[in-house]
Structure formats: structure tokens, C-alpha cells
Amino acid sequence: MPDLAAILISIPVLILVARIFEAALETIRTIYISKGHANLAACVGIVKTGIWLISTGLVITNLTDYWNLFAYLAGYGIGTLLGMQIENMISIGDVIVRLITPNDPQPIVSHLSTLGYGMTRIEGQGSFSKTVTIILMIVPRTELGRLLSVLSKEYPDILYTVEDVRNIKDGARIFYKDPKSRILGFFGM
């Protein structure tokens, strides 16, 4: 016969682990929905709901066990953080990066072009500067970290914003980089 103490400890641990997975899956499902990946969102939702039913059922059957309640709540928080980390690793979709500079944009445009980024340049006026240049870029999320690293190291004073793109025209070429240089870039060359 199983030890009663082992059972009392294993149920909150099971609830905690189930809630971590369920909350992480919910975060990922929400991201799939926002990116327009309906089939992936539905599949994740099915698994997530099954885990939710089990973990919630374990808590509801004994609402006086505070360890179960604590495990349920803690699992939700930890799972949300884990889901966000997983989403960062997956890097689905594209983003719009908007650069705004009152200075001559040509050095930035030339440098980012050699790195393979496509850009659209718009001239404008600012409230604190007579002229500004807005540089628009649509970048795969997998490339965003590299771009932001370049911007923060080499152009620390430039203002930039990043926004998610939900849909983009099929077959649109938003980012060009020579496959040879991608391989060399992987090795830091």
C-alpha cells in the first residue's frame, strides 16, 4: 500500500507540473492565434484543455487542501513565464521595425543593407527637429535579435520601435540575404 505522505506530496506536485504545462500551452496558443495559425492554435488548445480538466479536477475535489490550491496558482504563474520563453525561442512571424533619426540616415541604411536588411526610407518633420528620416523594415522575428544588437551597439542614439505583423502578402520578399553569407554569418564571419 502506498505511503499516505507520498500521496499527499505527489498530488500538489502533479497539479503544479500540470498547471505549468497548461499555462505554457495557453500562452503559446494565444500567440498562434494572434499570428493567424488557427490549426496550430486548435491542436494546442485540445491538449491544454485536457491538462486543465485534470489539474482543475484535482483541486476542486478537495478545496480544503491549501497545498493543492497553492500548487495550482504557482503553476499558472510559472507556466506563463515558461510559455513566453518558449515563444521567444520559436520566433514565429515577422515584425515591423521603425527607425527614426534626425541625422543623416545614409550610414545606417548602407550598413544595414550590407547585413541583408531591406528598407523603405521616408523623409518627415519632427516637433523637436526640422527633418527626420523614418526607415521601415519588415524583418523575420528570427533576425530581430541580431538587428537590435547591431542598433544598440553601433547606433545607440537612434529611436526604434518594433511591432508584430499579423499578415503579409504571400510570396513577398521582405528580407534578402545571400545564402552563402548566412552560412558564414552563422560562424561569425
C-alpha positions in Angstrom: 0.0 0.0 0.0 1.4 3.4 -0.9 2.6 5.7 1.8 0.0 8.3 2.7 2.6 11.1 3.0 3.9 10.3 -0.5 0.3 10.6 -1.9 -0.2 13.9 -0.1 3.0 15.3 -1.5 2.6 13.8 -5.0 -0.8 15.4 -5.7 0.3 19.0 -5.3 3.4 18.3 -7.4 1.3 16.8 -10.1 -1.0 19.8 -10.0 2.0 22.2 -10.2 3.5 20.4 -13.1 0.2 20.1 -15.0 -0.5 23.8 -14.5 2.9 24.8 -15.6 2.4 22.9 -18.9 -1.2 24.0 -19.3 -0.3 27.7 -18.7 2.7 27.5 -21.1 0.5 25.9 -23.7 -2.2 28.6 -23.2 0.5 31.3 -23.8 1.7 29.6 -26.9 -1.9 29.1 -28.2 -2.6 32.8 -27.7 0.4 33.6 -29.8 -0.6 31.2 -32.5 -4.0 32.9 -32.6 -2.5 36.3 -32.8 -0.2 35.2 -35.7 -3.1 33.6 -37.6 -2.1 30.0 -37.2 -5.6 28.6 -36.5 -4.8 24.9 -36.9 -1.8 25.0 -34.5 -3.8 27.0 -32.0 -6.6 24.4 -32.2 -4.3 21.5 -31.6 -2.5 23.2 -28.7 -5.9 24.1 -27.3 -7.1 20.5 -27.2 -4.0 19.3 -25.2 -4.2 22.4 -23.0 -7.9 21.8 -22.2 -7.2 18.2 -21.3 -4.5 19.1 -18.9 -6.7 21.9 -17.4 -9.5 19.4 -16.8 -7.3 17.1 -14.9 -5.5 19.7 -12.8 -8.7 21.6 -12.0 -10.5 18.4 -11.1 -7.8 17.5 -8.6 -8.2 20.9 -6.9 -12.0 21.1 -6.9 -12.4 17.6 -5.4 -10.6 18.9 -2.2 -10.9 22.6 -1.8 -9.7 22.5 1.8 -6.2 21.3 0.8 -4.3 24.5 0.6 -1.2 22.9 -0.9 -3.2 21.9 -3.9 -4.5 25.5 -4.3 -1.0 26.9 -3.9 0.4 24.5 -6.5 -2.5 25.4 -8.9 -1.8 29.1 -8.6 2.0 28.8 -8.7 1.8 26.6 -11.7 -0.1 29.2 -13.6 2.5 31.9 -12.9 5.5 29.7 -13.7 3.8 28.3 -16.8 3.0 31.8 -18.2 6.7 32.8 -17.8 7.8 29.5 -19.4 5.3 30.0 -22.3 6.8 33.4 -23.0 10.3 31.9 -23.1 9.2 29.2 -25.5 7.6 31.8 -27.7 10.8 33.7 -27.9 12.7 30.6 -28.9 10.1 29.7 -31.6 10.1 33.3 -33.1 7.1 32.9 -35.3 6.3 35.5 -37.9 7.6 38.9 -38.9 7.9 42.3 -37.2 8.0 45.9 -38.5 11.0 47.8 -37.2 10.7 51.5 -37.5 13.9 53.6 -37.1 13.6 57.4 -36.6 16.7 59.6 -36.9 17.2 63.3 -37.2 20.7 62.7 -38.5 21.9 61.6 -42.0 20.4 58.1 -42.4 22.8 57.0 -45.2 25.4 55.4 -42.9 22.7 53.3 -41.2 21.0 52.4 -44.5 24.3 51.4 -46.1 25.4 49.3 -43.0 22.1 47.5 -42.6 21.8 46.9 -46.3 25.2 45.1 -46.3 23.8 42.9 -43.5 20.9 41.9 -45.7 18.1 44.0 -44.4 15.6 45.6 -46.8 14.4 49.1 -46.0 12.0 51.8 -47.1 13.0 55.4 -46.3 10.6 58.2 -45.7 11.5 61.8 -45.0 9.5 63.8 -42.5 9.4 66.5 -40.0 9.6 66.2 -36.2 8.4 68.5 -33.5 11.9 68.8 -32.0 13.9 68.5 -35.2 13.3 70.2 -38.6 13.8 67.0 -40.5 13.7 63.3 -39.6 14.1 60.2 -41.6 11.9 57.2 -40.9 13.3 53.8 -42.0 10.8 51.0 -42.2 11.9 47.4 -42.2 9.9 44.1 -42.2 12.1 41.6 -40.5 11.6 37.9 -39.6 11.5 37.5 -35.8 14.4 35.1 -36.1 16.5 38.1 -37.2 15.2 40.6 -34.7 17.7 39.9 -32.0 20.6 40.4 -34.4 19.2 43.6 -35.7 18.6 45.1 -32.2 22.1 44.1 -31.2 23.6 46.0 -34.1 21.4 49.0 -33.4 22.2 49.1 -29.7 25.9 48.7 -30.2 26.5 50.8 -33.3 23.6 53.3 -33.2 22.7 53.7 -29.5 21.0 57.1 -30.0 18.6 56.0 -32.7 14.9 55.7 -31.8 13.3 52.5 -32.8 10.0 50.7 -32.4 9.1 47.1 -33.0 5.6 45.9 -33.9 4.2 42.4 -34.7 2.9 41.8 -38.2 -0.2 39.6 -38.4 -0.4 39.0 -42.1 1.9 39.7 -45.0 1.3 39.1 -48.7 2.1 35.6 -49.8 5.5 35.4 -51.6 6.6 38.9 -50.6 10.3 39.2 -50.3 10.8 41.2 -47.1 14.3 40.2 -46.2 17.2 39.4 -48.5 20.4 37.9 -47.6 22.8 35.8 -49.7 22.6 32.2 -48.6 26.4 32.0 -48.6 26.7 34.9 -46.2 24.0 33.3 -44.0 26.3 30.3 -43.6 29.3 32.4 -43.0 27.3 34.6 -40.6 26.4 31.5 -38.5 30.2 31.1 -37.9 30.6 34.8 -37.2 32.3 35.6 -40.5 
